[in-house]
């Protein structure tokens, strides 16, 4: 029996010279304006070879200072609410979807109250 070697074809992140603090903050804010959450921004930076741990401030702290912070929990629940609303518009007879829409809306309201965000 012959064993075949399986080679891993993972690409290593390219080595990038260390950015200054101001450049790092600018890059984080640019990614946030694209609609990414702090977790996704961290992933994106690591793929570019920039490791956030090499800098003094956390990504979420930078975003809060610049007022572009998006709470990932709230963003996910609002996205879910939009999908259920869209489904319910197409399928008015779906009573379970109506109940789910109401339940998720209550969840969004609770999260906004917890994070002190005005409810629209």
Backbone as JSON Lines, residues from 0, in Angstrom:
{"i":0,"aa":"X","n":[0.84,-1.17,0.0],"ca":[0.0,0.0,0.0],"c":[0.89,1.24,0.0]}
{"i":1,"aa":"X","n":[0.66,2.11,-0.95],"ca":[1.47,3.32,-1.1],"c":[0.69,4.5,-0.54]}
{"i":2,"aa":"X","n":[1.34,5.23,0.35],"ca":[0.7,6.43,0.92],"c":[1.11,7.64,0.08]}
{"i":3,"aa":"X","n":[0.12,8.44,-0.22],"ca":[0.4,9.66,-0.97],"c":[0.53,10.82,0.0]}
{"i":4,"aa":"X","n":[1.47,11.66,-0.27],"ca":[1.63,12.85,0.56],"c":[0.63,13.91,0.1]}
{"i":5,"aa":"X","n":[-0.03,14.48,1.06],"ca":[-0.97,15.56,0.75],"c":[-0.29,16.87,1.13]}
{"i":6,"aa":"X","n":[-0.1,17.71,0.14],"ca":[0.56,18.98,0.4],"c":[-0.49,20.04,0.7]}
{"i":7,"aa":"X","n":[-0.21,20.84,1.71],"ca":[-1.11,21.93,2.03],"c":[-0.76,23.11,1.14]}
{"i":8,"aa":"X","n":[-1.8,23.69,0.58],"ca":[-1.59,24.82,-0.32],"c":[-2.08,26.12,0.31]}
{"i":9,"aa":"X","n":[-1.9,26.24,1.62],"ca":[-2.31,27.47,2.28],"c":[-1.32,28.57,1.94]}
{"i":10,"aa":"X","n":[-1.88,29.73,1.65],"ca":[-1.02,30.86,1.35],"c":[-0.72,31.6,2.64]}
{"i":11,"aa":"X","n":[0.54,31.88,2.85],"ca":[0.91,32.64,4.03],"c":[0.65,34.11,3.75]}
{"i":12,"aa":"X","n":[0.19,34.86,4.78],"ca":[-0.03,36.28,4.53],"c":[1.27,36.97,4.17]}
{"i":13,"aa":"X","n":[1.17,37.89,3.23],"ca":[2.38,38.58,2.81],"c":[2.88,39.49,3.91]}
{"i":14,"aa":"X","n":[4.17,39.59,3.99],"ca":[4.79,40.44,5.0],"c":[4.62,41.9,4.56]}
{"i":15,"aa":"X","n":[3.99,42.67,5.41],"ca":[3.79,44.08,5.14],"c":[4.51,44.86,6.23]}
{"i":16,"aa":"X","n":[5.16,45.93,5.84],"ca":[5.83,46.73,6.85],"c":[4.79,47.28,7.82]}
{"i":17,"aa":"X","n":[5.18,47.47,9.05],"ca":[4.26,47.92,10.08],"c":[3.77,49.33,9.78]}
{"i":18,"aa":"X","n":[2.46,49.5,9.83],"ca":[1.86,50.81,9.59],"c":[1.97,51.67,10.84]}
{"i":19,"aa":"X","n":[1.88,52.96,10.67],"ca":[1.85,53.85,11.83],"c":[0.45,53.73,12.45]}
{"i":20,"aa":"X","n":[0.31,54.22,13.67],"ca":[-0.99,54.16,14.36],"c":[-2.07,54.88,13.55]}
{"i":21,"aa":"X","n":[-1.74,56.05,12.99],"ca":[-2.71,56.84,12.23],"c":[-3.15,56.08,10.96]}
{"i":22,"aa":"X","n":[-2.2,55.45,10.27],"ca":[-2.53,54.69,9.06],"c":[-3.41,53.49,9.4]}
{"i":23,"aa":"X","n":[-3.09,52.84,10.54],"ca":[-3.87,51.69,10.98],"c":[-5.31,52.12,11.26]}
{"i":24,"aa":"X","n":[-5.47,53.23,11.99],"ca":[-6.83,53.73,12.3],"c":[-7.58,54.08,11.03]}
{"i":25,"aa":"X","n":[-6.9,54.7,10.07],"ca":[-7.54,55.08,8.81],"c":[-8.01,53.84,8.06]}
{"i":26,"aa":"X","n":[-7.18,52.81,8.04],"ca":[-7.54,51.56,7.36],"c":[-8.75,50.9,8.02]}
{"i":27,"aa":"X","n":[-8.78,50.91,9.37],"ca":[-9.9,50.33,10.12],"c":[-11.19,51.08,9.8]}
{"i":28,"aa":"X","n":[-11.13,52.41,9.78],"ca":[-12.32,53.22,9.51],"c":[-12.82,53.01,8.09]}
{"i":29,"aa":"X","n":[-11.9,52.9,7.13],"ca":[-12.29,52.64,5.74],"c":[-13.06,51.32,5.63]}
{"i":30,"aa":"X","n":[-12.56,50.3,6.31],"ca":[-13.23,48.99,6.27],"c":[-14.59,49.06,6.97]}
{"i":31,"aa":"X","n":[-14.69,49.85,8.03],"ca":[-15.96,49.99,8.76],"c":[-17.0,50.68,7.88]}
{"i":32,"aa":"X","n":[-16.56,51.63,7.07],"ca":[-17.48,52.35,6.2],"c":[-18.03,51.44,5.09]}
{"i":33,"aa":"X","n":[-17.34,50.34,4.83],"ca":[-17.84,49.36,3.87],"c":[-18.93,48.49,4.49]}
{"i":34,"aa":"X","n":[-19.14,48.63,5.82],"ca":[-20.21,47.89,6.49],"c":[-19.72,46.67,7.25]}
{"i":35,"aa":"X","n":[-18.41,46.55,7.45],"ca":[-17.88,45.4,8.18],"c":[-17.93,45.64,9.68]}
{"i":36,"aa":"X","n":[-18.15,44.57,10.44],"ca":[-18.1,44.67,11.89],"c":[-16.64,44.56,12.33]}
{"i":37,"aa":"X","n":[-16.39,44.79,13.62],"ca":[-15.01,44.78,14.11],"c":[-14.35,43.41,13.91]}
{"i":38,"aa":"X","n":[-15.12,42.33,14.04],"ca":[-14.56,40.98,13.84],"c":[-14.13,40.78,12.39]}
{"i":39,"aa":"X","n":[-14.99,41.21,11.48],"ca":[-14.68,41.05,10.05],"c":[-13.52,41.94,9.63]}
{"i":40,"aa":"X","n":[-13.42,43.12,10.26],"ca":[-12.3,44.02,9.98],"c":[-10.99,43.34,10.39]}
{"i":41,"aa":"X","n":[-10.99,42.7,11.56],"ca":[-9.8,42.0,12.03],"c":[-9.39,40.89,11.08]}
{"i":42,"aa":"X","n":[-10.37,40.14,10.58],"ca":[-10.07,39.07,9.62],"c":[-9.47,39.64,8.33]}
{"i":43,"aa":"X","n":[-10.08,40.71,7.85],"ca":[-9.63,41.34,6.61],"c":[-8.19,41.85,6.75]}
{"i":44,"aa":"X","n":[-7.89,42.48,7.88],"ca":[-6.54,42.99,8.11],"c":[-5.52,41.86,8.18]}
{"i":45,"aa":"X","n":[-5.88,40.75,8.84],"ca":[-4.96,39.62,8.93],"c":[-4.67,39.04,7.56]}
{"i":46,"aa":"X","n":[-5.69,39.02,6.68],"ca":[-5.49,38.52,5.32],"c":[-4.54,39.42,4.54]}
{"i":47,"aa":"X","n":[-4.52,40.71,4.9],"ca":[-3.61,41.65,4.24],"c":[-2.22,41.63,4.87]}
{"i":48,"aa":"X","n":[-2.05,40.84,5.92],"ca":[-0.75,40.73,6.56],"c":[-0.54,41.74,7.68]}
{"i":49,"aa":"X","n":[-1.61,42.42,8.08],"ca":[-1.53,43.41,9.16],"c":[-2.17,42.78,10.39]}
{"i":50,"aa":"X","n":[-1.42,42.61,11.44],"ca":[-1.96,41.97,12.63],"c":[-2.36,43.03,13.65]}
{"i":51,"aa":"X","n":[-3.66,43.12,14.0],"ca":[-4.15,44.15,14.91],"c":[-3.51,44.13,16.3]}
{"i":52,"aa":"X","n":[-2.99,42.99,16.74],"ca":[-2.38,42.92,18.07],"c":[-1.08,43.71,18.15]}
{"i":53,"aa":"X","n":[-0.52,44.07,17.01],"ca":[0.73,44.84,17.01],"c":[0.5,46.32,17.31]}
{"i":54,"aa":"X","n":[-0.77,46.71,17.43],"ca":[-1.1,48.11,17.65],"c":[-1.74,48.28,19.03]}
{"i":55,"aa":"X","n":[-1.64,49.5,19.56],"ca":[-2.07,49.75,20.93],"c":[-3.59,49.65,21.12]}
{"i":56,"aa":"X","n":[-4.36,50.21,20.2],"ca":[-5.82,50.26,20.37],"c":[-6.5,49.07,19.72]}
{"i":57,"aa":"X","n":[-7.6,48.64,20.35],"ca":[-8.42,47.6,19.75],"c":[-9.27,48.21,18.65]}
{"i":58,"aa":"X","n":[-9.68,47.37,17.72],"ca":[-10.47,47.83,16.58],"c":[-11.79,48.43,17.05]}
{"i":59,"aa":"X","n":[-12.48,47.76,17.97],"ca":[-13.78,48.25,18.43],"c":[-13.65,49.59,19.15]}
{"i":60,"aa":"X","n":[-12.54,49.79,19.86],"ca":[-12.33,51.06,20.56],"c":[-12.12,52.2,19.55]}
{"i":61,"aa":"X","n":[-11.39,51.92,18.48],"ca":[-11.18,52.93,17.43],"c":[-12.52,53.31,16.8]}
{"i":62,"aa":"X","n":[-13.35,52.3,16.52],"ca":[-14.64,52.55,15.88],"c":[-15.58,53.34,16.8]}
{"i":63,"aa":"X","n":[-15.54,53.04,18.1],"ca":[-16.4,53.78,19.04],"c":[-15.98,55.23,19.13]}
{"i":64,"aa":"X","n":[-14.69,55.5,19.1],"ca":[-14.2,56.88,19.17],"c":[-14.63,57.67,17.94]}
{"i":65,"aa":"X","n":[-14.66,57.03,16.79],"ca":[-15.0,57.71,15.54],"c":[-16.5,57.62,15.22]}
{"i":66,"aa":"X","n":[-17.29,57.05,16.1],"ca":[-18.75,56.9,15.95],"c":[-19.15,56.13,14.69]}
{"i":67,"aa":"X","n":[-18.41,55.1,14.35],"ca":[-18.79,54.23,13.23],"c":[-18.93,52.78,13.7]}
{"i":68,"aa":"X","n":[-19.05,52.6,15.01],"ca":[-19.14,51.24,15.57],"c":[-20.49,50.63,15.24]}
{"i":69,"aa":"X","n":[-20.47,49.41,14.76],"ca":[-21.68,48.64,14.48],"c":[-21.65,47.43,15.39]}
{"i":70,"aa":"X","n":[-22.65,47.32,16.26],"ca":[-22.7,46.18,17.16],"c":[-23.01,44.93,16.34]}
{"i":71,"aa":"X","n":[-22.13,43.92,16.38],"ca":[-22.33,42.74,15.53],"c":[-23.61,41.97,15.86]}
{"i":72,"aa":"X","n":[-23.97,41.89,17.15],"ca":[-25.2,41.18,17.52],"c":[-26.41,41.87,16.9]}
{"i":73,"aa":"X","n":[-26.45,43.18,17.05],"ca":[-27.57,43.95,16.53],"c":[-27.64,43.88,15.01]}
{"i":74,"aa":"X","n":[-26.5,43.94,14.36],"ca":[-26.47,43.87,12.9],"c":[-27.01,42.53,12.4]}
{"i":75,"aa":"X","n":[-26.6,41.45,13.07],"ca":[-27.07,40.12,12.66],"c":[-28.57,39.96,12.86]}
{"i":76,"aa":"X","n":[-29.08,40.44,13.99],"ca":[-30.51,40.29,14.28],"c":[-31.33,41.16,13.33]}
{"i":77,"aa":"X","n":[-30.83,42.37,13.02],"ca":[-31.56,43.23,12.07],"c":[-31.57,42.61,10.68]}
{"i":78,"aa":"X","n":[-30.49,41.97,10.29],"ca":[-30.45,41.28,8.99],"c":[-31.45,40.14,8.95]}
{"i":79,"aa":"X","n":[-31.55,39.42,10.06],"ca":[-32.51,38.32,10.15],"c":[-33.93,38.84,10.04]}
{"i":80,"aa":"X","n":[-34.19,39.98,10.71],"ca":[-35.52,40.6,10.66],"c":[-35.88,40.99,9.23]}
{"i":81,"aa":"X","n":[-34.92,41.55,8.5],"ca":[-35.18,41.94,7.11],"c":[-35.52,40.73,6.25]}
{"i":82,"aa":"X","n":[-34.79,39.63,6.46],"ca":[-35.07,38.42,5.66],"c":[-36.45,37.86,5.96]}
{"i":83,"aa":"X","n":[-36.84,37.86,7.25],"ca":[-38.16,37.34,7.61],"c":[-39.26,38.26,7.09]}
{"i":84,"aa":"X","n":[-39.05,39.58,7.16],"ca":[-40.04,40.53,6.63],"c":[-40.25,40.31,5.13]}
{"i":85,"aa":"X","n":[-39.13,40.13,4.41],"ca":[-39.19,39.92,2.97],"c":[-39.98,38.64,2.66]}
{"i":86,"aa":"X","n":[-39.73,37.59,3.43],"ca":[-40.44,36.32,3.25],"c":[-41.93,36.51,3.52]}
{"i":87,"aa":"X","n":[-42.24,37.24,4.6],"ca":[-43.64,37.42,4.99],"c":[-44.4,38.25,3.95]}
{"i":88,"aa":"X","n":[-43.73,39.21,3.32],"ca":[-44.38,40.0,2.28],"c":[-44.81,39.11,1.1]}
{"i":89,"aa":"X","n":[-43.97,38.13,0.76],"ca":[-44.3,37.22,-0.35],"c":[-45.35,36.2,0.07]}
{"i":90,"aa":"X","n":[-45.33,35.79,1.35],"ca":[-46.19,34.7,1.83],"c":[-47.06,35.18,2.99]}
{"i":91,"aa":"X","n":[-48.12,35.9,2.65],"ca":[-48.99,36.48,3.68],"c":[-49.69,35.39,4.51]}
{"i":92,"aa":"X","n":[-49.86,34.22,3.95],"ca":[-50.56,33.15,4.66],"c":[-49.68,32.47,5.71]}
{"i":93,"aa":"X","n":[-48.4,32.74,5.72],"ca":[-47.46,32.08,6.62],"c":[-47.55,32.71,8.02]}
{"i":94,"aa":"X","n":[-48.38,32.1,8.86],"ca":[-48.61,32.64,10.21],"c":[-47.37,32.48,11.09]}
{"i":95,"aa":"X","n":[-46.63,31.43,10.88],"ca":[-45.42,31.22,11.67],"c":[-44.39,32.32,11.39]}
{"i":96,"aa":"X","n":[-44.3,32.74,10.12],"ca":[-43.37,33.81,9.76],"c":[-43.8,35.13,10.4]}
{"i":97,"aa":"X","n":[-45.1,35.34,10.5],"ca":[-45.6,36.56,11.13],"c":[-45.19,36.58,12.6]}
{"i":98,"aa":"X","n":[-45.36,35.46,13.27],"ca":[-44.99,35.38,14.68],"c":[-43.48,35.54,14.85]}
{"i":99,"aa":"X","n":[-42.72,34.94,13.95],"ca":[-41.25,35.05,13.99],"c":[-40.82,36.5,13.78]}
{"i":100,"aa":"X","n":[-41.49,37.2,12.87],"ca":[-41.18,38.61,12.61],"c":[-41.4,39.43,13.87]}
{"i":101,"aa":"X","n":[-42.5,39.2,14.55],"ca":[-42.8,39.93,15.8],"c":[-41.77,39.6,16.88]}
{"i":102,"aa":"X","n":[-41.4,38.33,16.97],"ca":[-40.44,37.9,17.98],"c":[-39.07,38.54,17.74]}
{"i":103,"aa":"X","n":[-38.63,38.55,16.49],"ca":[-37.32,39.11,16.16],"c":[-37.34,40.63,16.36]}
{"i":104,"aa":"X","n":[-38.45,41.27,16.03],"ca":[-38.55,42.72,16.25],"c":[-38.41,43.05,17.73]}
{"i":105,"aa":"X","n":[-39.01,42.23,18.58],"ca":[-38.88,42.43,20.03],"c":[-37.43,42.25,20.46]}
{"i":106,"aa":"X","n":[-36.76,41.3,19.85],"ca":[-35.35,41.06,20.15],"c":[-34.49,42.27,19.77]}
{"i":107,"aa":"X","n":[-34.78,42.87,18.6],"ca":[-34.05,44.06,18.16],"c":[-34.3,45.2,19.14]}
{"i":108,"aa":"X","n":[-35.55,45.36,19.55],"ca":[-35.91,46.43,20.47],"c":[-35.17,46.27,21.81]}
{"i":109,"aa":"X","n":[-35.08,45.03,22.3],"ca":[-34.37,44.76,23.55],"c":[-32.89,45.09,23.42]}
{"i":110,"aa":"X","n":[-32.28,44.67,22.3],"ca":[-30.86,44.95,22.08],"c":[-30.59,46.45,21.99]}
{"i":111,"aa":"X","n":[-31.47,47.17,21.3],"ca":[-31.29,48.63,21.18],"c":[-31.43,49.3,22.53]}
{"i":112,"aa":"X","n":[-32.37,48.82,23.34],"ca":[-32.55,49.39,24.67],"c":[-31.33,49.1,25.53]}
{"i":113,"aa":"X","n":[-30.79,47.9,25.42],"ca":[-29.62,47.51,26.2],"c":[-28.4,48.34,25.82]}
{"i":114,"aa":"X","n":[-28.22,48.57,24.52],"ca":[-27.06,49.32,24.05],"c":[-27.33,50.83,23.96]}
{"i":115,"aa":"X","n":[-28.51,51.24,24.43],"ca":[-28.9,52.66,24.48],"c":[-28.86,53.31,23.1]}
{"i":116,"aa":"X","n":[-29.48,52.63,22.14],"ca":[-29.6,53.14,20.78],"c":[-31.07,53.5,20.59]}
{"i":117,"aa":"X","n":[-31.39,54.69,20.08],"ca":[-32.79,55.05,19.9],"c":[-33.52,54.11,18.94]}
{"i":118,"aa":"X","n":[-34.71,53.68,19.34],"ca":[-35.51,52.76,18.52],"c":[-36.31,53.59,17.53]}
{"i":119,"aa":"X","n":[-36.28,53.16,16.26],"ca":[-37.01,53.89,15.2],"c":[-38.4,53.34,15.06]}
